[in-house]
Amino acid sequence: MNTNSNSYTIIYASVMVVIVAFLLAFVNSSLRDLQGKNVELDTKKQILSSLGITDVADAEAEFAKVVKADMIVAADGSLTEYDGKFVTAYEKEFKENGRAHVFVCEIDGKTKYVVPVFGAGLWGAIWGYVSLDDDKNTVYGTYFSHASETPGLGAEIATPHFQSLFAGKHVMDGGNVALTVVKNGKVANPEFEVDGISGGTITSNGVAAMLKNCMSQYTNFLMSK
């Protein structure tokens, strides 16, 4: 075949495209399970972080030790054990399947509950986990993260300083979710309110809305004894 002909060039290019496409598909298929496991492990680390557990050598083992059950909250507030595949996208899980998860955990012999939360910040998705004491009303710890908030401003929700402000706050006031974030320096009721981020008002409002919207899904559970 004439290697300088147009037909040769077309055939050669077509063969290379097929080969490259095959290799990419093979690599993607080979890495899919590994990528899925990494996402799952990162989710478990985030849940542990809300419980104040960070930088552990084996997060998978620590998660198995601390988290006693992955439960689904029924409309009446009762819990049933979830027996499906470990979930890493709780907004999708709730919107598509109507399932609100709560993790029953044990820290130093005491029961803690971890609730996933999700919402929107200034530039994209925000999410996190709120851990509660066994009274289901006192915040034990939190973890928040974001997709694309502004460094030094909205992105501060992912810092230990901001997250630590929630510890000891209460979630429910009567039958309503009262845990919230207010404008920086405007805390009037420290039992429920947390200072927002200076210069990150929209993201702070996003966290406040996220807490109200998501925690409200658990009202009957949180009010049950």
Secondary structure, DSSP 4 states (H G I P E B T S, - for coil): --TTSHHHHHHHHHHHHHHHHHHHHHHHHHHHHHHHHHHHHHHHHHHHHHTT--S-S-HHHHHHHHEEEEEEE-TTS-EEE--SSPPS-HHHHHHHH---EEEEEEETTEEEEEEEEEEE-SSSEEEEEEEE-TTSSBEEEEEEEESSPPTTTGGGGGSHHHHHTTTT-B-EETTEE--EEESTT--S-TTTEEE--TT-HHHHHHHHHHHHHHHGGGHHHHH--
